Amino acid sequence: MTEANLALQVHALSIHYNNADQAAVQSVSFHLEQGEIACLLGPSGCGKTTLLRAIAGFLPPTEGEIKINGQMASQPRKVTSPEKRNVGVVFQDYALFPHLTVRKNIEFGLHKWDAAERRARADQLLELIGLQPLADRFPHELSGGQQQRVALARALAPKPTLILLDEPFSNLDVELKERLTFEVREILKAERMSAILVTHDQHEAFAMADRIGVMDAGQLLQWGSSYSLYHQPTSRMVADFIGQGVFLPGERTTRGIKIELGEIETNDPALPMSGQFDVLIRPDDIIHDDASAQQARVVRKSFRGADFLYTLALDSGAHVLALVPSHHNHAIGEPIGIKLALDHVITFGR
Ligand code: ADP
């Protein structure tokens, strides 16, 4: 990988608002390859929007730097203005021009193009977003989802290096949101566009992103694929925030690691040799098996169509989660047989 393949490089970036004691973004580093879609994920107030605004050029860094397409774009006292960064932004409220038609909205950033090219580019995007028949409508004559697609097409039109999307689906209902996340991903991929999306919704992040950055209190805790964040979280916060799971106290044995559910044989050198630690147990690490001698009591159940997510109490009172096919319909309070099926042990010190 050379710098030329990178749409974005963020290096040791810190951002401090004038009136705040603490940095809103603290020494964050990551990069994005061309054509990659990334998602900044984390609880409200963790610094996602601040980071996105800095990448867009609206906020100067206190420390660190941002390069876009290999070019220096932000340093503490030297920030290239937003319109010169070659970055498109899709705002939460879409910010379409109400007095311009769909076509004119899309053509807005192309005033320097010649008329035939501008028209051809708008036609291409109208087709991509599936709104050719509505090209002459005004924004107020469109649904929320259609407005969202027009906002995306307008940002894509000038072929920027990078598109930034700030909570783009937060104003939409759940069903539409789910469909649009896939549509927006397909549109971005069709244009081979690099993009960064901000969200606090992990399902949205999983559906959209090639890479996810989990943030907490201004720090970027982990940057990776959704698979690696789920299966190899490097901190308790990421383990907790991504997917579901519980932590059970573990202890070292000569053959591996022992938890209340049994002994796991492993010689993974990364695991602690001694001391107090917890083991991460995901719902898919526990299998329901009527024949198993190990029993747990159903405390809570949530029907999810194909399966139930059971919350189960072990003898010690500790709770674990288990995903069980929904034809195994057990009542609350009932004991059921379970088996541990954990093949990759993740531990966190206490
Ligand atoms: P998120 O997008 O993850 O919800 P933000 O980036 O908006 O988080 O905020 C990060 C931190 O910076 C929060 O503590 C927030 O209160 C603070 N903050 C955001 N905007 C401003 C501002 N304009 N002035 C001062 N502090 C701000």
Residues whose N, C-alpha, C, O or C-beta is under 5 A from the ligand:
A	BS01	ADP	Y17 A20 A24 P43 S44 G45 C46 G47 K48 T49 T50
